[in-house]
Structure formats: C-alpha cells, structure tokens
C-alpha cells in the first residue's frame, strides 16, 4: 500500500498583538522548570498523581517532547507564548493529541506561570493559535483546511480555564464523562465553520 503524504505543519512563529508564539528552545529550560515545579499549575494539566518538575534536565526533556508533538500528527504543536514587550515566556499554548483516541482527536490547551496570569495572555495566545490552525491549508489538498475540529477539556472546578474557553467563544458542552481522561470534565469544542462564524471574519493568515 502506498503511504499517503502527510499534511504540512503550521508556519511559525505566530504573531499576536502582544505575544510571539514560537517553539521552545533549551534556553527556556529555567522558565519551564519554574512553571512546572508548581503544584498550583500542574494540578490542572492531567490525571494525578502530580509530580513537580525537579531539574533543568527534566525541563530540557519536556521541551524536546513538546517539540516532537508534530511527529504524532502534523496538526499538533506546542509553543512558548513570549511577551513581546518583555521577552518573558508567559506560558504554553498547544494543540495536542487527546489520549486513547484513534484516529487522533485534537485538543487545544494552555497553562501560564502565575506571574503572567490575569492579563489575557492565555486567551490571546490560544486565539492566535486556533486562528492560524484554521487558516492553514492541508499541503496534500490545496482547498482543504488542515484542521476542522478542536476539543477543549478541563477539570469541572477549573473555573479559570473554563472562563478562557468561553471568552474564546468555544461551544460549551457542559460537564460530561470524559472520553479521553478519567472521570468527568468540562468540555468545549469548536469547528472551523463555528470559529470563523463566531469571529465574523476569515481566520488570520
């Protein structure tokens, strides 16, 4: 059987009003460690147990794993959200595979250092990433978008992330049994048509 060509990944970096969304480098390892050593951050990022990051070696390995997301699916990407004015990495935005899904379902997610919350960076970064993902065309078919459906899920008590999802205009599906993680989650989704219609404009290019 002839293997089908795989679609191209997103052009990077992605520019927003205040942020540059770019791949992480090992120079970012101290900031990654400072984010992921905090229980108040990692408790929202997956199923327990939660193990704080403990070393720059672990941070560099996390960066390498994030930069290999596209190997699982070229629609996936994990990016540092760097604040233009200061050069500080506020946190991460990503489109990543949902676990235990075949074919792969995709989810949008974000997490920030506590010193960068409350400024709208997560909303701005996620919006810029989704805009770019929905604008990008599949390299194997010039008239076909690379991405059509994106999920977003969080623990039911993660009020902050739920508020971001609603500000983004994602479709609120309520609290449901999570098909990818253990237990119930607050689930959202958006399709390319829904996102473009809600934005009342073509996605940015």
Secondary structure, 3 states (H helix, E strand, C coil): CCCCCCCCCCCCCEECCCEEEECCCHHHHHHHHHHHCCHHHHCCCCCCCCCCCCCHHHHHHHHHHHHCHHHHCCCCEEEEEEECCCCCEEEEEEEEECCCCCCCCEEEEEEECHHHCCCCHHHHHHHHHHHHHHHCECCCCCCCECCCEEEEEECCCCHHHHHHHHHHCCEEEEEEECCCCCCEEEEEEEEHHHHHHHHCCCCCC
